[in-house]
Amino acid sequence: MLPCQYKQIFGISCPMCGFQRSFIELLKGNFYESFTMYPAMLPIIITVVVTIAFYIYNRQKLKKVVQVMLLFDLSIMVFTCFLNNLVT
């Protein structure tokens, strides 16, 4: 796997730390392990699917939903990064 350049340079976890391992576990079908490694993985995948639907159907209702989902994903990423750096 690719090492985290952010962690190597600054010595703290970045908001995306754990994404690769979580994605690999998700591909293996290990949903619990994927969630524990990177809790934002499943919401990000759902957001990508809704965003693709937004571009296919071009509906204004989906635009607002995508914006809210992106804010939710970002909040999970920041909170998880904060917790990871607090523990280590």
GIWO-V433824 format. One record per residue. N is the residue number from 1. OMEGA is omega in whole degrees, 0 to 359 (999 if undefined). BURIAL is b if it has 24 or more other ideal C-beta (glycine too) atoms within 12 Angstrom, else e. D_CENTER is the distance of its C-alpha to the mean C-alpha in Angstrom with 1 decimal. Layout:
BEGIN
n->{N;N}
omega->{OMEGA;OMEGA}
burial->{BURIAL;BURIAL}
d_center->{D_CENTER;D_CENTER}
END
This chain:
BEGIN
n->{1;2;3;4;5;6;7;8;9;10;11;12;13;14;15;16;17;18;19;20;21;22;23;24;25;26;27;28;29;30;31;32;33;34;35;36;37;38;39;40;41;42;43;44;45;46;47;48;49;50;51;52;53;54;55;56;57;58;59;60;61;62;63;64;65;66;67;68;69;70;71;72;73;74;75;76;77;78;79;80;81;82;83;84;85;86;87;88}
omega->{179;178;180;180;179;180;179;183;187;178;177;181;175;179;181;180;181;183;182;181;179;180;179;178;178;177;177;181;179;185;181;179;178;181;182;179;182;186;182;185;182;175;178;178;178;179;178;179;180;178;176;177;178;181;178;185;177;179;182;179;181;179;179;179;179;179;179;179;178;176;177;178;180;180;176;181;181;180;179;178;178;180;179;181;178;182;184;999}
burial->{e;e;e;e;e;e;e;e;e;e;e;e;b;b;b;b;b;b;b;e;b;b;b;e;e;b;e;e;e;e;e;e;e;b;e;e;b;b;b;b;b;b;b;b;e;e;b;e;e;b;e;e;e;e;e;e;e;e;e;e;e;e;e;e;e;b;e;e;b;e;e;e;b;e;e;b;b;e;e;b;b;e;e;b;e;e;e;e}
d_center->{17.3;16.9;17.3;15.2;17.7;16.5;17.2;20.4;21.7;20.8;20.6;17.6;13.9;11.7;8.4;6.9;9.4;9.1;6.8;10.2;11.8;9.3;9.6;13.3;13.7;12.4;14.9;17.5;17.0;16.2;13.9;14.7;14.2;10.8;9.9;11.9;10.4;6.7;6.9;3.6;4.1;7.1;6.7;4.9;7.8;10.1;9.7;10.5;13.4;14.7;14.6;16.7;18.9;19.4;20.6;22.8;24.4;24.2;24.5;24.3;23.1;19.8;19.4;19.3;17.0;14.4;14.9;14.5;11.3;9.9;11.4;10.1;6.3;7.8;9.9;7.6;6.1;9.9;11.3;9.8;10.8;14.1;14.7;14.2;16.6;18.9;19.4;20.0}
END
